[in-house]
């Protein structure tokens, strides 16, 4: 890939970083910076060495080209965990299993960012761009990451981004196999054989001004959530009411019999804990409603605690 082609691609990607940063700023209320660090052609071995050994793989379905190719992005596991924790209103540094619920929340965030990028591309090229989030996957090893991404290709064009979110995270993001982006630019895609695709028209890059982000500190309330972020409210979460707990040795567990009593760590009449996805969010009194147990909330613990 020629140096001029890389420079044109870098300019376009930096243009797309602006609306994505603005959308993240709306969703999270935090100052965001995204920069394109490098664009490199790699073979399988080099790609395996460059990518994190585990993390979140995001597959973007691109129907704008004749081949209906997919683009892949990879985010480090810790960065993904911090983003999901913030969306769910729990401490950023708390461990997150990145289960189905967490990946659904992350997919919605990615969809919002992709929508902003697609709108910018459509305005830039004056034509409709068909792109959507095909899947978000948690991969636990380098082999599974490569298996997910590689398909039958031998050469890959890898773009390394660097993202900083104020007081939340600083991490690299990797974009792999941007064939469709190259097609838009009119240059040859990585790993393709046969006739080269020649530029038929010079790419005109619009001059831009990066906006100054201002962060307003305030408590998040449901009524204050932006319309874009409101869609996240439809994500399902597990809610449980915890009466109490006990610590037992393995031999005590194995010796349990029907009718035996376990003493819990709470006194009779004490409030129960309301737990959402493993995080304590409030306390409640246990009640009976009809033929079912119910919990009456008596205290809400701040999401920022």
C-alpha positions in Angstrom: 0.0 0.0 0.0 1.5 3.3 -1.0 2.3 6.0 1.5 -0.1 8.4 -0.2 -2.9 5.9 0.1 -2.2 5.4 3.8 -2.3 9.2 4.3 -5.6 9.5 2.5 -7.1 6.7 4.5 -5.8 8.2 7.8 -7.4 11.5 7.0 -10.7 9.9 6.3 -10.6 7.8 9.5 -9.7 10.9 11.5 -12.7 12.7 10.1 -14.9 9.7 11.2 -13.4 9.9 14.7 -15.0 13.3 15.2 -18.7 12.3 15.1 -17.9 9.0 17.0 -16.2 11.1 19.8 -19.2 13.4 19.9 -21.7 10.5 20.2 -19.6 8.9 23.0 -19.5 12.3 24.7 -23.4 12.5 24.5 -23.8 8.9 25.8 -21.3 9.1 28.7 -20.9 12.8 29.4 -17.1 12.5 29.2 -14.5 14.1 27.1 -13.2 11.7 24.5 -10.2 11.7 22.2 -9.7 9.2 19.4 -6.5 9.3 17.2 -5.3 7.1 14.4 -1.9 5.9 15.5 -0.8 3.6 12.6 -1.9 1.8 9.5 0.0 -1.4 8.8 -0.3 -4.4 6.4 0.3 -7.7 8.3 0.3 -11.4 7.7 -1.3 -13.9 10.1 1.8 -14.2 12.3 2.3 -10.5 12.6 -1.4 -9.9 13.3 -1.4 -12.6 16.1 1.6 -10.9 17.7 0.0 -7.4 17.5 -3.5 -8.1 18.8 -4.3 -8.5 22.6 -4.4 -12.2 23.6 -8.0 -11.8 24.7 -10.7 -9.2 24.5 -13.9 -8.2 22.7 -14.2 -8.7 18.9 -16.8 -6.5 17.1 -18.0 -7.6 13.7 -19.4 -4.9 11.4 -21.4 -6.1 8.4 -20.7 -4.0 5.3 -23.3 -4.3 2.5 -21.9 -1.3 0.6 -19.6 -3.4 -1.4 -20.3 -6.2 -3.9 -18.6 -8.8 -1.6 -20.7 -7.9 1.5 -17.5 -8.1 3.5 -17.2 -7.8 7.3 -14.9 -5.5 9.2 -13.6 -6.4 12.6 -12.6 -4.3 15.6 -10.9 -5.5 18.8 -11.1 -3.9 22.2 -9.1 -4.9 25.2 -11.1 -6.8 27.8 -10.4 -4.3 30.6 -11.5 -1.3 28.5 -14.7 -3.2 27.5 -15.4 -4.0 31.1 -15.0 -0.3 32.2 -17.4 0.8 29.4 -20.1 -1.7 30.4 -19.7 -1.0 34.1 -20.3 2.7 33.4 -23.4 2.0 31.3 -24.8 -0.3 34.1 -24.0 2.3 36.7 -21.5 0.3 38.8 -17.8 1.0 39.6 -15.6 1.1 36.6 -12.8 -1.0 38.2 -15.1 -3.8 39.4 -14.7 -7.2 37.6 -17.3 -7.8 34.9 -17.9 -11.3 33.4 -18.8 -9.7 30.1 -21.8 -12.1 29.8 -24.7 -11.9 27.4 -26.3 -8.9 29.2 -23.0 -7.0 29.2 -22.3 -7.7 25.5 -25.8 -6.5 24.6 -25.1 -3.2 26.4 -21.8 -2.9 24.6 -23.4 -3.7 21.3 -25.9 -0.9 21.7 -23.0 1.6 22.4 -21.2 0.4 19.3 -24.4 0.7 17.2 -24.7 4.3 18.3 -21.1 5.1 17.3 -21.5 3.3 14.0 -24.7 5.3 13.3 -22.7 8.5 13.7 -19.9 7.3 11.5 -22.3 6.1 8.8 -24.1 9.5 8.7 -20.7 11.2 8.2 -19.7 8.8 5.4 -23.0 9.3 3.6 -22.6 13.1 3.7 -19.0 12.8 2.7 -19.6 10.6 -0.4 -23.2 11.6 -1.2 -24.5 8.1 -1.3 -26.1 5.6 1.1 -23.8 3.5 3.2 -25.1 0.1 4.5 -23.3 -0.9 7.7 -24.6 -2.6 10.9 -23.2 -4.4 14.0 -23.3 -8.1 13.1 -22.0 -9.4 16.5 -20.0 -8.7 19.6 -18.0 -11.6 20.9 -15.9 -12.2 24.0 -12.7 -14.1 23.0 -10.4 -15.6 25.7 -7.3 -16.6 23.7 -5.2 -15.4 20.8 -6.2 -18.5 18.8 -9.9 -17.8 19.2 -9.4 -14.2 18.2 -7.5 -15.1 15.0 -10.1 -17.8 14.2 -12.9 -15.3 14.5 -11.1 -12.7 12.3 -8.9 -14.4 9.8 -11.3 -16.4 7.6 -9.2 -17.4 4.5 -7.1 -14.3 4.1 -3.3 -14.2 4.3 -2.8 -10.4 4.4 -4.6 -7.9 6.6 -4.7 -4.2 6.8 -4.6 -3.2 10.5 -5.5 0.2 11.9 -4.5 1.0 15.5 -6.5 3.7 17.2 -5.9 5.2 20.6 -8.9 6.2 22.7 -8.9 8.2 25.9 -12.2 8.7 27.9 -11.9 11.2 30.7 -11.5 9.5 34.1 -12.6 6.2 32.7 -10.1 4.5 30.4 -7.2 4.8 28.0 -6.8 1.9 25.5 -5.9 0.9 22.0 -8.6 -0.3 19.5 -7.7 -2.4 16.5 -9.5 -2.3 13.2 -8.8 -5.3 10.9 -9.4 -5.8 7.1 -10.8 -2.5 5.9 -11.3 -3.7 2.3 -14.5 -1.6 1.9 -12.8 1.5 3.2 -10.1 0.9 0.6 -12.7 0.5 -2.1 -14.2 3.8 -1.2 -10.8 5.4 -1.6 -10.1 3.6 -4.9 -7.0 1.7 -3.9 -6.1 -2.0 -3.7 -7.2 -4.0 -0.7 -4.8 -6.0 1.4 -4.3 -9.6 0.2 -6.2 -9.2 -3.1 -4.7 -10.7 -6.3 -5.3 -9.9 -9.9 -5.6 -6.4 -11.4 -5.0 -3.5 -9.1 -7.9 -1.1 -8.4 -6.8 2.2 -9.7 -7.8 5.6 -8.4 -10.3 7.1 -10.7 -10.9 10.2 -8.8 -8.9 12.2 -6.2 -10.3 12.1 -2.7 -11.2 15.6 -1.4 -10.9 15.9 2.3 -13.1 18.5 4.0 -11.4 20.8 6.4 -12.7 20.3 9.9 -12.6 21.9 13.3 -12.5 19.7 16.3 -15.1 20.8 18.9 -14.2 21.7 22.4 -15.8 19.3 24.8 -17.3 20.6 28.0 -18.3 18.2 30.8 -21.0 19.2 33.2 -20.8 17.3 36.5 -24.2 16.2 37.8 -26.0 13.2 39.1 -27.4 10.9 36.4 -31.2 10.7 36.7 -33.5 8.8 34.4 -35.2 12.1 33.2 -31.8 13.6 32.3 -30.6 10.7 30.0 -30.1 11.6 26.4 -32.5 10.1 23.8 -29.7 8.1 22.3 -28.7 6.6 25.7 -32.4 6.0 26.5 -32.3 2.9 24.3 -29.9 1.3 26.7 -32.7 1.3 29.3 -34.3 -1.6 27.4 -31.3 -3.9 28.2 -32.4 -6.7 30.6 -30.6 -7.2 33.9 -30.8 -9.8 36.6 -32.3 -8.5 39.9 -32.1 -10.6 43.1 -33.1 -10.0 46.7 -30.4 -11.4 49.1 -31.8 -12.3 52.6 -28.3 -13.1 54.0 -25.3 -15.3 53.6 -23.2 -17.8 55.6 -19.7 -19.1 55.3 -19.3 -22.9 55.6 -16.5 -25.3 55.2 -16.6 -27.9 52.4 -17.2 -30.7 54.9 -20.1 -28.8 56.4 -21.7 -28.5 52.9 -21.2 -32.2 52.2 -22.8 -33.0 55.6 -26.0 -31.0 55.0 -29.3 -32.9 55.5 -32.9 -32.2 54.8 -34.4 -30.1 57.6 -31.1 -28.7 58.9 -30.9 -25.0 59.7 -28.3 -22.6 58.3 -27.7 -19.4 60.4 -27.3 -16.3 58.2 -25.3 -13.2 58.9 -28.4 -11.0 59.4 -30.7 -10.6 62.3 -34.4 -11.2 62.1 -36.3 -8.2 60.6 -33.1 -6.7 59.1 -33.5 -5.2 55.6 -32.5 -7.5 52.6 -30.0 -6.5 49.9 -31.2 -5.7 46.4 -28.5 -6.8 44.0 -28.4 -6.1 40.2 -25.8 -8.1 38.2 -23.8 -8.7 41.3 -23.8 -5.1 42.4 -25.6 -3.8 45.6 -28.0 -1.1 44.5 -30.4 -0.8 47.5 -32.1 -2.4 50.5 -35.7 -3.6 51.0 -38.2 -5.2 53.4 -39.5 -8.6 52.4 -43.3 -8.7 52.0 -46.0 -11.0 50.7 -48.1 -9.9 47.7 -50.9 -12.4 47.0 -49.2 -15.8 46.8 -45.7 -14.4 46.0 -42.9 -12.8 47.9 -42.2 -9.2 47.2 -39.6 -6.6 48.2 -40.4 -3.0 49.2 -37.5 -0.7 48.5 -36.6 1.4 51.6 -33.1 2.6 50.5 -31.4 3.3 47.2 -27.6 3.3 47.2 -26.1 5.9 44.9 -24.7 4.5 41.6 -21.6 6.5 42.2 -20.8 4.8 45.5 
